[in-house]
Protein backbone atom coordinates (compact mmCIF):
# COMPACT_ATOMS: atom_id res chain seq x y z
CA UNK A 1 0.00 0.00 0.00
CA UNK A 2 2.83 2.43 0.81
CA UNK A 3 4.43 1.72 -2.58
CA UNK A 4 1.20 2.66 -4.30
CA UNK A 5 0.96 5.85 -2.24
CA UNK A 6 4.58 6.72 -3.08
CA UNK A 7 3.91 6.19 -6.77
CA UNK A 8 0.78 8.36 -6.65
CA UNK A 9 2.67 11.08 -4.75
CA UNK A 10 5.47 11.05 -7.29
CA UNK A 11 2.97 11.24 -10.14
CA UNK A 12 1.14 14.20 -8.56
CA UNK A 13 4.44 15.92 -7.81
CA UNK A 14 5.48 15.68 -11.46
CA UNK A 15 2.15 17.05 -12.66
CA UNK A 16 2.17 19.82 -10.07
CA UNK A 17 5.72 20.90 -10.81
CA UNK A 18 4.84 21.38 -14.45
CA UNK A 19 1.33 22.84 -14.37
CA UNK A 20 1.01 24.49 -10.96
CA UNK A 21 1.43 28.24 -11.34
CA UNK A 22 2.82 29.79 -8.17
CA UNK A 23 3.45 33.52 -8.32
CA UNK A 24 6.05 34.89 -5.94
CA UNK A 25 6.39 38.47 -4.78
CA UNK A 26 9.75 40.19 -5.25
CA UNK A 27 10.65 39.60 -1.59
CA UNK A 28 9.76 35.92 -1.89
CA UNK A 29 11.87 35.62 -5.04
CA UNK A 30 14.79 37.21 -3.21
CA UNK A 31 14.30 34.82 -0.27
CA UNK A 32 14.25 31.77 -2.56
CA UNK A 33 17.38 32.96 -4.36
CA UNK A 34 19.31 33.45 -1.10
CA UNK A 35 22.24 30.99 -0.97
CA UNK A 36 21.13 29.58 2.41
CA UNK A 37 17.62 28.90 1.10
CA UNK A 38 19.03 27.25 -2.00
CA UNK A 39 21.19 24.98 0.14
CA UNK A 40 18.15 23.99 2.22
CA UNK A 41 16.18 23.25 -0.95
CA UNK A 42 18.99 21.08 -2.35
CA UNK A 43 19.27 19.22 0.95
CA UNK A 44 15.49 18.62 0.96
CA UNK A 45 15.68 17.31 -2.60
CA UNK A 46 18.37 14.83 -1.55
CA UNK A 47 16.36 13.85 1.53
CA UNK A 48 13.18 13.24 -0.46
CA UNK A 49 15.14 11.15 -2.96
CA UNK A 50 16.95 9.04 -0.35
CA UNK A 51 14.64 9.12 2.70
CA UNK A 52 17.83 8.98 4.78
CA UNK A 53 19.17 11.99 6.68
CA UNK A 54 22.81 10.85 6.72
CA UNK A 55 22.95 10.03 3.01
CA UNK A 56 21.15 13.29 2.17
CA UNK A 57 23.62 15.27 4.26
CA UNK A 58 26.57 13.48 2.64
CA UNK A 59 25.22 14.16 -0.86
CA UNK A 60 24.54 17.80 0.04
CA UNK A 61 28.11 18.15 1.35
CA UNK A 62 29.47 16.72 -1.92
CA UNK A 63 27.24 19.08 -3.90
CA UNK A 64 28.43 22.03 -1.82
CA UNK A 65 32.12 21.20 -2.14
CA UNK A 66 31.94 20.67 -5.88
CA UNK A 67 29.55 23.48 -6.86
CA UNK A 68 30.70 26.19 -4.48
CA UNK A 69 34.41 25.45 -4.21
CA UNK A 70 36.01 23.06 -6.72
CA UNK A 71 33.96 24.02 -9.79
CA UNK A 72 33.55 27.71 -8.93
CA UNK A 73 35.89 29.83 -11.04
CA UNK A 74 35.87 32.61 -8.43
CA UNK A 75 37.09 30.41 -5.57
CA UNK A 76 40.82 30.11 -4.81
CA UNK A 77 40.58 26.28 -4.79
CA UNK A 78 39.00 26.16 -8.25
CA UNK A 79 40.11 23.05 -10.15
CA UNK A 80 38.82 24.05 -13.60
CA UNK A 81 41.49 24.55 -16.24
CA UNK A 82 42.11 28.21 -17.08
CA UNK A 83 41.25 27.49 -20.72
CA UNK A 84 37.68 26.61 -19.66
CA UNK A 85 37.17 29.73 -17.55
CA UNK A 86 36.43 33.04 -19.24
CA UNK A 87 38.56 35.18 -16.94
CA UNK A 88 40.03 38.60 -16.72
CA UNK A 89 41.98 38.69 -13.53
CA UNK A 90 40.70 35.94 -11.23
CA UNK A 91 37.30 35.04 -12.65
CA UNK A 92 34.00 36.05 -14.15
CA UNK A 93 31.26 38.03 -12.45
CA UNK A 94 29.61 36.60 -9.37
CA UNK A 95 26.85 34.22 -10.61
CA UNK A 96 24.43 35.56 -7.99
CA UNK A 97 24.92 39.12 -9.26
CA UNK A 98 24.41 37.96 -12.85
CA UNK A 99 21.20 36.20 -11.82
CA UNK A 100 19.83 39.32 -10.11
CA UNK A 101 20.67 41.44 -13.16
CA UNK A 102 18.85 38.96 -15.40
CA UNK A 103 15.92 38.88 -12.96
CA UNK A 104 15.55 42.67 -13.32
CA UNK A 105 15.21 42.25 -17.09
CA UNK A 106 12.20 39.95 -16.81
CA UNK A 107 8.79 41.51 -17.47
CA UNK A 108 6.73 42.09 -14.32
N, C-alpha and C positions, 0 to 999 in steps of 0.2 A: 504493500500500500504506500509506503514512504517513497519507493522508487517512482511510482505513478505520480505522486504529488510533486516530486522533484522534477520530473519530466514536464508536467503541466506548468510549474513555476518557471522553468527555463523557457518554455514556449511563450508564455505571457511576457516574460522579460524581453525576449527578442522582439515581439510585436510592439511592446510599449516603447522600447528604445528607438524604434524606427518611426512610429506614428504618433507618439505622445508629444504634444507641443507644450513645452514648459517655457514660459517667458520670464526671464530674470530682469530685475531692476539693475541699474548700473552698479549700485553698492553690492548686490548679490553676485554680479559678474566679477567684480573686483575680489570679493571674498573667495569665490571658487578658483580664481586664478592665483591666489596667494600660494607661495611654495609649500607652506605647512599644510594647507588644505589639500593641495595636489598629492602630497605624500600620504596623507590619511586616506584619500580616495584610492591611490594605488595599493596601499596596504589592504584596504577593504576588498578590492578586486582579487588580490591574492588569497585573502581569507575565504571569500565566497567560493573561489575555485578549489581550494584545498580542504576547507573545513578543519584546518589544523592551525592553531595559533603559532606554534614554533616554526612550522614550515613556511607559513605566510610571512613571519618576521624575517626569516632567513632569505626568502626570495626578495622581500622588500629591501633588505640590506644589500643584496647583490645588485638590484636595480639602482639603488642610490649610489653605490660606489661606481658602477659603470656609467650611469647617465650624468651624474653630477661631478664626477672627478675624472675618471680615466678617459671618457669620451667627450669631455667638455673642453673645447679649444681655448677657453679663457682660464682654465685652472692650471696651476704650475705643474701638476702631476699628469698632465695630458699625455696620452700615449699615441695619439694620431700622428701620422707622418706629416711634416710641414707641407708636403706637396698636396695633401688633401684639404688643408685648412687655408681658407682665403684670409690671409692675415696681412695687416700692416701694423708693425709693432708686435704686440703679443697675441692679438686675436681679433675676432670680429665683434660686432656690437653684442651687448648682453641680450640673449634671446627673450628675456622677460620684457625688456624695453621695446624690442622689435614687435612683440606681440601686442603690447599696449598701443603702439603707434598704428598697427594694422587694425586694432579694435576701434580706434577713433575714426577710421576711414569707412567703417560699415555704416549703412543707412540706419537711421533710428526709427 
